[in-house]
Amino acid sequence: MDHKVGVIRRRSSVEGAYPRLTETNRTIQPDRSIDEPLPTAGVDRSAADITGGQAISTAAYTLARRLAAGATLWCVSPAWPEHARHVAVEFVHPVIVGTRALPSVAVSGPDPVASVRAVARAGDVVLAVSRADDAVVADLFKRTPAWGATSLWLAAGSAPATAHADLVVRIDDPDGSAPFDGRLVLQYHLLWELTHVCFEHPGLLRDDPADAGEVCTTCRDEGRLGEVLATPTEATDVQVRTSQGIETVDTSLVGRVERNDLVLVHAGAAITAVDP
C-alpha cells in the first residue's frame, strides 16, 4: 500500500541534533528503518484540516507554547499503557545535554478520566495514545475544556476522532499493527524533538493576541464548558469547574444536574446541558 508520508532524515552531529522533515511518496516495507517514511497523519483544529507533516509540527508548536507557560504534560493510553510511559519518559529527559527537561507524567489506573481530573490544571496538556474509536479517550477529551487543558490525540485507525480533541494526529492503521511495529513510537519521538526545536526560537512561544476567544458583545463573556463538582440540593446555585476555575452558576434553565455533568456556562448561568 502506498502512503503519502514525511521522511525523517537524521543529521550528523556536525549538522545538528534535530531531524529534517520532507514530503515524498514511497511504499512502506515491513522492515523499514529509522530513515523510512512515516504514514500519513491528519489533524483537525476547529475548522482547519491540517495533514501530513504539518500535523506533527502544529502539535509540537502548541505543546511547546503550553510547556513554556508552565504546563504539565499528562500522558494517557488506556489500552497500551507502555506507550503513555514511553511518551512521558521522552519528554522528561533532555533531547541533548544542556536542554531543559519538560514536566511529563504517565497516568495509569482503571479510570483515566477520574485520574486526570484530579491532577490536571488550567493550561496543562493531556496527550492520549490510542485507537481513534477509543470511547474512554473520547469521554476524557470531552471534559478537558472544562479543566482548561489542551487535548492532543495520537489516534491510530480511520474512525473519526477530530470532534473530541483540540489536536489530532492520525496514524493510518488498517491492520491494527501501528502500536507494535514502531509507527506510533516514531510519531511521538518526532513530536518530542520538534517541541525542543520550538524552544530554540523563544519568539515562537510568546502569546498571540489573535488567540483570544470570541466574547459576547453585550456582556463581554464567552460560552465555556463547565463540569458539575457535586450533586446539588434543591438550590439552583451549583459549583462547576471551568477553564477559569471554580464558579457558582445558576442552573434554573437546565434543571437538576448531577455530579460530573457537563453544562455550557455563560454570564453566570448554565444555559444548556452538554451530552457527555
VENGIPE-V492403 format. One line per field, one symbol per residue. ss: DSSP state (H for helix, E for strand, L for the rest). phi: phi as a letter, one per 40 degrees, with the letter a starting at -180 (. if undefined). A space follows every 10 residues. Layout:
ss=???
phi=???
//
This chain:
ss=LEEEEEEEEL LLLLLLLLLE EEEEEEELLL LLLLLLELLL LEEEELLEEE ELHHHHHHHH HHHHHHHHLL LLEEEELLLL HHHHHHHHHH HHLLLLLLLL LLLEEELLLL LHHHHHHHHL LLLLEEEEEE ELLLHHHHHH HHHHHHHLLE EEEEEELLLL LLLLLLEEEE ELLLLLLHHH HLHHHHHHHH HHHHHHHHHL LHHHHLLLHH HLLLLLLLLL LLLEEEEELL LLLLLLEEEE EELLEEEEEE LLLLLLLLLL LEEEEELLEE EEEELL
phi=.cbcbbccbc ccccchcbcb bbbabacccd bcbccccccc bbabbfccbb bgcccccccc ccccccccch cbcbbbadcb dccccccccd ccbccadgcc cbcabcbbhc bdccccdcbc bdgcbbbbba ccbccccccd ccbdcccgbc bbbcbchbcc bccbbcbbbb bcacbgcdcb bgcccccccc dccccccccc bdcccccbdc ccccbcccbf bbcbcbbcca cccccccbcb cbcchcbbbc bdcbgcbbdg cbbcbafgbc cacbcc
//
